[in-house]
Amino acid sequence: MKSAKWIWLPRHDAPELQHTKHTVFDKRVVPFAIVQFQKAFPFSVPMQSVSLHVSGDCRYRLTSNGTYLGMGPAFPGGDWARTDAMPQRYYDSYSFAPDACILLLCAEVQLSPTLLCDISDGKGGFFLEGDVLLADGTHHPLATDDSWSCRIVSQWESDFHFYAERAEKEWHFAEIIERPLPIPSDIPVCDHRIVPMDLHGEADKIYTGTLCCDIETSSPCVLKLIPFETPDLEDTAEEISASSSIRYEGFRIRSVGGIRVEVLRGNPIVRNLAVRSTFYPGPLIGCCSTNDSRMNLVMETCEHTLKICRQSIHLDSPRHMEPLGCTGDYYLESLMEYYCFDDHHLTRFDLVRTARLLEATDGMMFHTGYSLMWIAMLKDYILYTGDDTVLADAEKAIRILLERFHTYEGSDGLLENPPNYMFADWVEINGYSMHHPPKALGQAILNALYYQALQKASDLLKEPLYQQRAEKLKAAFTQAFWDENRKLFTSGKTGPTETNEWLPQNASESVFTLHANAMAVACQICSGARARQVIHTIMNDSTLPDYQPYFAHFIFQALWNTDLLDFYAMPLFRRWIPMVEACRKGLAEGWISPCDGYIFDHSHAWGGCPRYWLPRSLIGLEILEPGFKTIRLSPKLKTIAEATVRIPTPYGLFACEIHNGKIKITASPKEITILSGEAV
């Protein structure tokens, strides 16, 4: 391939559109612009194939001979409230076969960040390099340079406002700019398809993508396209004005369950109302189907919501589009994926991008507890895929992260002075939000996660120091939090503490929560007979504060660790049924409002843990040797009479049927050794 250069608008033609802020968290007002780049490549014989590497800052949309190829580049990752650039920018790879003698490449590049996950290097740019294989067997290199044409797309005032009647700007030759070359993203570009709205402007499900339609008019008109997930949860409208018929393709990525059209002026006819849905490529391979049709609906809704959150990063939700700082969300999504899809490059890529973030911030992330979950996510990735090469990318960040937490310890090894105790759950307890609880409500949870992180890091890195710190912490945890009268752990120490925006004034009285006790058992800082006692207590005490679907994952983990799934799991699983029957388009963010007036979105895969825990519990899957080389099957949930479970593995599909707690294996790759008491 020919060596490509970054290009942009010439400085003398557009001096005000050269630089921008790094993220939307920087509140400086900067110009918005979408800049178009194009070049035609004529050939004497038809093309056989084209391969491209493409990047843009901060975001691009690419077409070839008028055909949509994709939007990118892969998001760099980042963190909530981050105002700096990330150390790397990626390029996407495309391959296609035009079967033509001319190749017209056109890209629209957005200068200014508008999504939470948009991250710019601080200046505009477009990059493309590629190769054309012609029918005669010869190759022709492609590269961005100063022979490409460019212009400002004057019709876009923002990614919410499109004025079609504005005059086109003049074309100029692009200018070469100096900046580091992008690196490969290691994931395929997102796939896409047009999902039409029905006569009521609704889609069958909620989708991630951009709005599109045909607008027919012969006179000036103004209209709004108002996307919504559900009729009570509308999002910001896209306003369009036109004087003649146009095809509209939005530039902002949205969460769309439907689109309402509001005509402000004129009499336009809107046809082909749709969303261009984008999603990580790859078919659903796994399956969990039971004789309970309502649980099957839960499984299907979890799967769909997971799919729309799999973009070029895992999303907490396509409505929020956070920049990769919600590690708890992505961890649960990765666990679901192991039972649904056979491509886990996206999880690996998220792990590596988070490692780069931790290195750049000396181990500091916005959500303190979530940063510790990153190590658990890493450990499970290796367990399910067998890919331990990721450790080379992650080891430095693990050590940086754990050394930062070591500075938060008191003399007994207990975390005493972290910057905050978030995130615990999206509920309120005693007037405190568990998003960022005070010490008395969050300390036990954070220490349990720290213990788990130390244990997993010790196992991954073979580092005795981390095991020593974990053992010291475990002794201090019991000493500090165990209440012999209640036979439960308190949630944290009371008394005055330092405060900040995310650490409220401490509670003056001890608080007992399901959250602290379930997390202690889930992270195994509490184990054995005491752990079973704790679980029996919290599962039968209706006075303890409630929890959200997200936190249910840790309750399921605690039930797994104590072998109590058969006692308590089914009522938990059934909590999802009313939620998905009320809205089958996607998973609600929660089932109890965290505060007055809050409306949940319905695109949050963080609540999809049944899609992981139901199949795993039905067959009792334990991976004893990474990558499914050796597994053990021992059903832990026997209250569902009939089920079919299919799980993608690195060696192919594993499949079985469950009949009254007995497993019949119907497919298993020869590379997998199965140790089992109840498989037949």
N, C-alpha and C positions, 0 to 999 in steps of 0.2 A: 504494500500500500504506500501511496505517496505521503510524505510527511505533511500533515495538516497544521494550520495555524488557527488560533482564535481570531475571530473577526467581529467588528461591531460598526455602528454608525460612525462616519468620519467626525472627528472632534470639531472641525471648523463648521460643520453643518448643524450639529446638535450638541453644543457644549453642555447644555443643561441635562442631557440624558446619558451621561457617561457613567455616573456613580449613583449608588443607592444604598439604603441601609441593609444590614445583614438579615434581620428577621422582623416580623411584625411586632415583636416585643419592644423594639426600639421605636419610641413614639415620635421620632422626628417626621416631619411632613416632607415627603419626597415626591417627585413627579412620577406618574404612572405612564407606562408606554408599552405597546406591543409593536415589535419591529419585525418586518418581513424580510427574509433572505431567500434568494432563488438563483438557480443557474440551470440552463439547459445543456445537455450533453448529447449531441447527435452522433450516430454511428452508421456505418455503411451496411452493416448486417444486423439482424435482430439480436437482442440480448438473451443470454441463457440464464444468467442469475446475477443478482446484485447483493453485495454484503456491505453494510455500513456500520460505523461507530459514530454515535451522535451525542452531543451534550449541548446544554444551553444554560444561561444564567439570567433569571433563576429557574425558568421553566419554558419548555418549547412544545410546539405541536408540529408534526411532520407529515407531509404528503408527498407522494410520488405519482406524477402524471395525474394529479387531481384526486388520487385515492388516499384515504386516511391510513397512515401507518401506525401512529402512536403518539403519546404524550410522555414527556420525560423531563429531565433525566431522573434516574433513581434518586429519591430524596437522600441528602447526606446524613440524615439523622440529627440528633441534637437533644435539647432538653427544654422543659418548660421555663419560660422567662429568660432564656439565653439570648443575648444580644450580639454575640460574636459569631463569626463564621466558623464552620467546621474545618478540620485540617485537610479534608479531601473533597474532590468533586468527581462524580462518576460519569462514564458514558454508557449508553445503551447500545445493544447490537441488534441489527435487523438483517434478515435474509429474505429475499423474495425473487420472483421470476416475472419480469414485466412483459415478455414476449412482444417487444416493440423495438423500433430503431432509434427512438429518442427517449431520453430520460430527463424529465423536468422535476427537479427536487426543489421543494418550497418548505420553508420553516417559518413559523411565527414564534417569536421569542418574547416572553414577558420579562420586563426589567425589574419590576418592584415586587417584593414578597407581599402576598395577600392571604395566604393560608398559614395556619400555625406551623405546618411542617415545611413551608418554603424557607430555604436558607440560601442566601446569596453570598458570593465572595466580595460583594461591595461594588461591583461594576458589571455592566452588561457584557454579554459575549455569546457567540455561537461557534460550535466546533463540529466538523464532519470530516471523516476520512473513510474511504471505502475502495471497493474493487468491483469492476464489471467484467464478467466472463461472457464473451461474445460467442455467437453460434459457430464461428470459425475456429474457436479454441484460443483466441488471443485474449489478453487481459488489458483492461484500461483502468488506471488509478483515478480515484476521486479525492479531492481535498478542498477544504475551505481556504481561500486566499483572497487577495484584493481584486480578483476578477469576478467575484460574486456581486450581484446587485442587492441593494437593500433600500428600505424606506420605512418610515413610520406609518403604521396603520392608523390613520387619523380617526377612523370610525370608533375606535375604542377609547372612551374617556376613562373608564375603569372596567374591571371585570364584571361590573353590575350595569354598565351603561354602554349601549351600542347605538350610534347614530349613523344609519346606513347612507343618508343623503349627503353626508360630508364629502367634499371633493378629495380625490386621491392625491396623495403626496407624490412628489417626483422621486424617481429612482436615482440612486447614487451608487458608485462603486464602494464596496466595503473597505474598511481600514483594518489592517493587521494590528492586533494588540498583543502585548507581552503579558502572559500569565501562565502558571503551571499547567501542563497538559493534564487532562482528566485521566482517571484510571478505570479499568473495567469494573462493572457493578457485580459480576458473578451471579446474576440472576437473569432470567429471560425478561424481555419487555412484557408489560401487561397485555393481555388479550382484550378484545373489545367486541361488543355487538350492540345493535340498535334494539332497544326494548320499547315497543310502542305503548302509549297510554290508551286506555279504553275510552268509551264515549263519555265517561264521567271524569276523564282526565287522570285516572288512576292506573298504576301498574299492579301486576299480580303480587309483587314483592317489593321490598325496598332495595334499591340498587345504588352503587357508587358510580358517578360519572358526570358527564356534562349535558346540559339541556340542548335540545335541537328541535327545529320545526321548519316548515315552509310557511311564509307569510305572503299572502296574495293581496295586493292592493294597487290601485291606479291613482291614488291621491294620498296626501300626507296622512300618516297615522302614528299613534303612539300606543304601545301596549306593554303590559307587564306579564312576565312568566314567573309565577310564584310557586316554587317547589315546596313540597311538604312530605314528611314521613307519614304522618297521620293527619287527618283534617284539623286536629287541635294543635298541631306542631308545625307551623309554617316557618320557612326560612326567608332570608332576604331576597327580594324580587330582583330579577334582571329586567331592566327597562330597555325597550327597543323602539326606535323611531325609524320610519321608512317612508319613501314617497313612491316606490315601485316594488314589485314582488322580489323577494329575496329568500335565500336559504340561510337560516340562522344556526350557527354552531357556537354555543357558549364556551368560555375559556376557563371558568371556575369549576373545580371539582366539587360536586354536591352529594348529599344523601337524599335520594328521591324515591318516595313511594307514590307520588302523584304530582301533577302540575296543574295549577289553576291559572287560567288566562283572564286578565282584566284589561279591557280596552279603555284607554283614557281619551282617545281622540280618533276620529275617522271610523271607517267600517271595514277593517281588514278581515280576511278569512284565514284562520290558522289551521293548517293541515299537517298531518304526520307528526303530531306532538309526541316526543319520545325523549329518552335518555340514552346517550351513548355510554353504555355500561362498561366499566373497566374492571379487570380482575386478574389475579395472578394465574397464569395458564396451568392447565393440568386437570384431568377429570377426577371426580370423586371415586376413589377406589374402595375405601373401607365402607362397612355397613354394620349397623346395629339395629336389628328389627326384632320385635317381640310380638307376643300374642295380645299385647295391650295397645290398642290403636291410639290412645291418647298419649302414651309414652312415645310412640312412633312419631307423632306430631311434634313432640318436644325435640326428638333427635333431628328431624328434618329442619326445624326452625333454627336449632343450634348450627347445623351444617351451613344453611344459607347465610346466616349472619357472619359466620367465620369466613365464608367465601368473599363477602363484600368488604370485609376488613383486611383481606390479603391483597395489598397493592404493592408498590415498590418498597414499602415498609409495612409491618403490621400496624394497623390503626386501632386506637381505642374505639373509634367510631368515625365513619365518614362525615358525620355532622360536625365533629370536633376537629379531626385531622391533626392530632397532636404530634410533636416532632420526634418521638421515640423516647420520651421520658417516663412513660407509664409502663414500666417494666412488668408490673404485676399483670396487666392486661395481656401483654405479649407472651408472658410465660404461660398463662392459661390457654391462650390461642395455640401456642406451640404444642402443648400437651394434646389438645383436641386434634391437631393436624396429624399426629402420629397414628391416629385411628381412622383418619379420613383420606389422606393424600400420601403419595409416594415420593414427593419432592419436598425436601427440607432445606433447600439452599436459602430460602428466605429467612428461616430461623437462624441459620449460620451467619448470614449477612447482618442480621440485627444484632447478634452477639458480638460480631467484630466491630460494627459501628459503635456499639455501646462501649466496647473496650477502648476505642479511640477517644470517645468522649471522656471516659474516666481518666485516661492518660493526660488529656488536655486540661482537666480541671483538678488534678491532684486528688482524684477519688471523690469529688463532691458532685452529687446529683440533687435535684430539687426534692424528690421524694426519697427521704433517707432510707426507709424500710425497703422500698423498691430496689434500691441499688444492691442490697443484700440478696434479693431474689434473683438477680442476674446470675449469681454463682450457681443457684439451684437450677436455673434454666440451662446453663452451660452443662452441668452434670447430667441432666436428663437428655440433652441433645446427644451427648456422647453415648449414653446408655442405649438410646433407641436407634441411633444411626451407626454406631461403631466408629464414627469419624473423630479420632482423637487429635487429628492435625490442627483442629481449631485451638488447641491449647497453646500452640506457638504464637497465635495472635492474641491470646487472652491472658497468659501468665503474668505479664508485667502489670496489667490492669488489676488482676486479682490481688497482687501484692500491694499495689498502691492503695486500693480500696480498703483492705484489711488493716493496713498500717494507719490509715486515717481513723478507722473505728477504734483502733487501739488507743488513740489519743483521747477518745471519749470515755475510757474506762476509769473507774475508781480503783483504789488499791486492792479491792477484792476481785477485780475483773469484770464487775458489773458495769454496764453502760450507765453513766450518771449525767453526762453533760453534752449530749449530741445537740445539734442545732435545732432539731425538731423530732417529733415522733410519728411523722406521717409516712405512708398512708396506712390507715387501719381498715376502715370501711366507710361507706357512704351513708352513715346514719348519725342521728343525734342521740347522745346519752347524757342525761342530767344537764341539758342545756349546752353541752359541748359537741362540736362536730368531730366525728371520728376521722374525718379527712385530715385534720391536724389537731389531734387531741393534746391535752396537757399531760404532764408527766404521770399524774395519778391514773390516767386512763390509757396511756400508750407505752409506758416503760417496759412492762412485762412482755408485750407483743414484740417490741423492737429487740429486746434481749433474746427472746426465743429465736427470732430470725437471725440474729447475730450468731447464736450457738449453731444453728443449722449451717450457716455460711462457713463458719470455721471448720466444722466437721467435713463438709463437702470439699472445701479447699484443701484440707489435710489429705483427703483421699485422692484428689486430682493431682496435687503437686508433691505428694509423699513428703509433706513438711511436718515434722514432729512438733514444731513450735505452735502450730495452729491447734493441734490436738491438746496440747498442754493448756493453752488459753481456754479451749472449750471446756475442759474438765474443771478448771478453776471457776469459770463462769457458771457452770451447772450447780456447783456447791453453793455459790453466792446467790443464785436465783432462788433456790429452795429456802435458804435462810432468810432472804429478804421478803419473799412474797407468799409463802405458804401460811395459810390460816388453819390451824388445827381444829378450831371450833366449826368453821364452815366446811372444812375438808375441800377447800378450793384455794386457788391462787388469787391474791388481790391483783389489781390491774397496774399498780405502780405505787411509788412512794408519794406521800403527801408533803406539804410544807412549801415554803416560798421557793421559787425558782426564777431564773432569768426569763425574760419574755422577749418575743419578737413577733413579727407579722404572722409567723406560722407556728408560734409556740405561745399559747395563751397562759394567763395566770393560772397557777396550779390549783386543783381542788383541795379543799381543807379536810375532806373525809375520804376514807378508803372506799373503793368501788369494786364490786365483784361483777364481772361480765363473762358471758359465754365466750367472747372474743379472746380474752387473755388466756383462758383455760384451754379452749380448743387449739389455739396456736401453740401453747406449751406442749401439748400432746402431738400435734401435727409435726412440729420441729424436733420432737423426741428429747427435749430437755426434761420432760417428764415422761417416764416409761414404766412398764411393768404393771404390778397390781395397783399402784397409785393412779396410773393413767386410766385404767379401766374404771376405777372408782370415780375419778373426775368426770369421765364421759357419762357414766350413768347419772351423775348428779346434774350436770348441765343440760342433758337431754330431757330430764324430767322436771326441771325447775322453770315453770312458766313465768316467774317473776323476773328472770334475767332479760336484759334488753335484746330486741330482735336484731337480725342481721340481713344483709342483702345477698342476691345470687352470687356476687363476686366472692364473698367471704365463705359461702357454702363449700367452696373447694377445700378450704382448710379443715372444715368439719368432716368432710368425706375422708380427707387424709388422716385425721385423728381416728375416725372409725376404722379405717384400714389398719392403722398401726396397732389398734387394740383388738382387732378381729371382732368388731361389733357391728359390722355392716348389716348383717341379717336382723339385728335388733332394731336399728334406727334408720336405715338408708331409704327405704321405700317412702315413708312420709316426707322425707326431704325431696326426693325425686318428684313426688307428686305436687310439690309447691309450684313447679313450673307449669303445670297443666292449665290452671286458670289464666295465667299470663299469656300463654301462646294461643289459647282458645279465644282470648279477647283480641289479640292481634297476631295473625299468622304471617305477617309480612317480615317480621324480624324480632329479635329479642329486645325486650324493654331493659332499660338501664338498671332497674330495680323493681321491687314489689312493694316497698313502703317509701313514701316521699321523705327525703332527708330534711326537708324544711318546707314551710308554708309556701304554696304557690308554685312549687317546682314541678315542671312537666318533664317526664322521662322521655328521652329519645328511644327509638326502637331499632337501633343498629349497633348495639354494644355487645360484642362477642365475649366480653369479660364474664358474662353471666352464663356462658355455655358449657360449664364444667360437666353437666350430665353426659355430654357426648364423649367425654373422656372416662368418667367414673362408672357409667352404667356398663359399657362393654368390658372394661377392666375388672369390675367387680363380678360380673357374671361368670367370667372364666378364671378369675384370680390370677391374672398374668403377673409374673415376676420375671424380669430379665436378669439372669444370673451372670451372663457374660455379654459384654456390650455388643450391640448390633444384632441381637436375637440369636447369637451363636448357641447359647444354652438358655432355655426358659423353663419355668415351672408353672404348671396350671393346677389351681386348686380353688374351685368356685367358692366365693365368699358371700354371694347373694343368691339365695335359693327360693326366694318368694315369687319370682317370675317363672312360670312353668315352661314356656317355650320361647326360644330366641335363636337368632342366627347372627353370628359375629364374623366379620371379615376384617382383617388388619393387614395393611401393606407392610412388608418388611424389606430390608435391603436385598433379600434373596428372592422376593416374589411374595405372592399372596398367601397368608395363613387364613384358613377358614374353618369354622366349626359350627355345630348345632348343639343347643343346650336343651335337654329334656329333664325337667324336675331335678335340676342340680347335677345332672350327669352330662359330660361333654363327649360328643362324637366329632372327631377331627375329620373334615372332608377334604382339606388341602393343606399341605405343609411342605415347604421346600426341603430338599434332602439335606441342606447345609445346617438346618436347625435341629439341635438336640433337645428333646422334650423330657423333662423330669416331672412326673405327675402322679398324683394319687388317684385322680378321678377321671382321667381321659380314657376313652375306650375306642 
